[in-house]
Amino acid sequence: MTDKISLKNPKRLKIPSTYILTYEDGKTIEDDDFYPFYRKAKNIGFKTVEFVGDHNPQIKKLKELVDLLEQE
């Protein structure tokens, strides 16, 4: 989300994109180090999802992550 790239193929806009922001329980999403990337994703039209957990939900919250992904 920080490197500049040039995307020229208009078909790319038909690919759904989702940004999942994980944040620690008891903190706000704004406190998370990845919050600026979440905002950027939201501003460029990604679907955004907030998920309570650390940045490795596939380890500590696997079932919850799978449930979330199956909804998408």
LINCORLIN-V424395 format. One line per field, one symbol per residue. ss: DSSP state (H for helix, E for strand, L for the rest). phi: phi as a letter, one per 40 degrees, with the letter a starting at -180 (. if undefined). burial: + if it has 9 or more other ideal C-beta (glycine too) atoms within 8 Angstrom, else -. Layout:
ss: ???
phi: ???
burial: ???
This chain:
ss: LLLLLLLLLHHHHHLLLEEEEEELLLLLHHHLLLHHHHHHHHHLLLEEEEEELLLLHHHHLHHHHHHHHHHL
phi: .bccbbbbccccccccbbbbccacdgbcccccccddccccccccgccbbbbciccbccccbdccccdccccc
burial: -----------------+++++++----+--+-++-++-+++---+-++-+-+---+---++-++--+----
